[in-house]
């Protein structure tokens, strides 16, 4: 795998960490189920979908070659979003309002 594909994969992994963080916040905000079994079942299905979607993306980019630093970039993207969540939400809301 050449350097260009590796850099592109790292960028996609970082952005995927940001997207996963935002969807986790939405998942926790809107899924308020008192039944613990159903709550955990929905979260397991959600995690499965997130992982499968990432595997499909990586397969499309670099034929499914996975390196540990891709996981590190997902975690960095997730942590970046946790720290700057207000800025990112305002950025997204501003982009959506401009498009209308």
N, C-alpha and C positions, 0 to 999 in steps of 0.2 A: 504494500500500500504506500503510495507516494505521500509527500508532505502536504500537498494541496488537499487531498482527500482526508487526511488526518485532521488538518485545521478545520475543514468544513464539518467533520464529525464532532469535533470539540465544540464548535459554535452551536451546532444543532443540539448537542447534549446540554449545553448551558441554557439555551432557550427552552428546551424541554423541561429543565428543572424549574424555570420560571412559570411555565404553563401548568406544571403539576402542582406547584405551590398555590397558584390562584384557584385551580379546580379543587384542591383540598379545602381551601377556605370556603368555597361555595358548597362543597359536599357537607362540611361540618355545620354550615349556617342553615341550610335548608332541609337537612335530614335530621329531624328531631323525633326519633322513634323511642318510645318508652320500652318496647320489647327488646331486650338486649340481644336475643338470638337473631332477630330480624336485622337489628342494627349492625351486628358483626357480619352477617351474611351479605348485606349490601356493601359493606366496606371491603370484604374479601373479593366480591365481584368487581368492585371499582379498582382495586389494586391489580387484579388479574388483567383487566382491560388496559390499564396504564402500562403495564409491563409488556403485554403483547403488542400494543401500539408502538412502543419504543423499539422493540425487536424488529417490527416491520420497517420502521424508518431506517434503522441501522442497516438492515438487509438491503434496502433500496439504495442507500448511499455507498456502502463499501462491501457489499456481498456478505454481510453478516459478521464481519470480523469485529470482535468486541475486545477492547482493552480496558484495563482497570481505570485509566485516567478519564475515560468517558463517564464512568460512574462518579469520579471525583468532580467532574464538571457539572453533572446533574446536581450533586449536593451543593456545589458552589452557587449554582443558579437558584436553587431552593433557598439557601441562606441569604443570598443577595435580595431576593424578593421579600423574605421575612423582615429584613432590615429596612428596606425601602418600599414597603407595601403602599403607603399613602401616596408617594410620588408616582408609582406605577399605576395605581388606580386612577389618579387624576389625569395621567397621560392617556390612559385608555378611554376614560370618559370624555376627555377633550377631543380625542380623535373621532369618537362615535358622534359627538354633537356637531362636529364640523362636517361630517358626511351627510347629515340630515338636511 
